[in-house]
Amino acid sequence: DQQVKQNSPSLSVQEGRISILNCDYTNSMFDYFLWYKKYPAEGPTFLISISSIKDKNEDGRFTVFLNKSAKHLSLHIVPSQPGDSAVYFCAASDSGAGSYQLTFGKGTKLSVIP
Amino acid sequence: GAVVSQHPSRVICKSGTSVKIECRSLDFQATTMFWYRQFPKQSLMLMATSNEGSKATYEQGVEKDKFLINHASLTLSTLTVTSAHPEDSSFYICSARRTGTNTEAFFGQGTRLTVV
């Protein structure tokens, strides 16, 4: 049973436009959400996170939105740049569990076309 | 930001031999570290949670005798793939979070293991 789902395996966006990556989760105990960017043969790099007490967090070109009632979050990248081309993973954790484990989605491969 | 160093980045070994992968948190203490495995075009799958000074907690389906984890200090965890076989070929990644926090996890660079 996949608790974190990224239903779009890939996404292509023109340079300068907005990229929207979506993520859904099923575990209502998740209270902290993160987005990671990953290049092939490298470890994931942290991008941005959001706590369940918020519905929006912004950091430069990256904004994460959280809709708790829908158990849905999204990552907006604007404007998109060719260097943003990578695989983006959504991750979630349950701070009450104590172990701080992250549960990952399968990732969405973003291609930004110059 | 915090740095997690993983070594080696790439290793090729013969079937039947053992390989050790190191994961170090360079500028923070990590009571808990995590080991992931990634198959091509798939997500990061948690293999085990490494706890400093105690036994690791393995996820269902992960053989603890095959994937030995040692977390002897607050900055170092090791994963040893014992008696490696070609099906163990994969990309292994470790991560660590600052002790006592529920903030972002920092990842190592990953290790590409190829068993021939």
Interface residues (C-beta under 8 A of the other chain):
Chain A: Y32 L34 Y36 A41 E42 G43 P44 T45 F46 S49 F89 A91 S93 S95 S99 Y100 Q101 L102 T103 F104 G105 K106 G107
Chain B: G1 V4 Q6 T32 F34 Q42 S43 L44 M45 L46 T49 T57 F91 I93 S95 R97 T101 N102 T103 E104 A105 F106 F107 G108 Q109 G110 R112
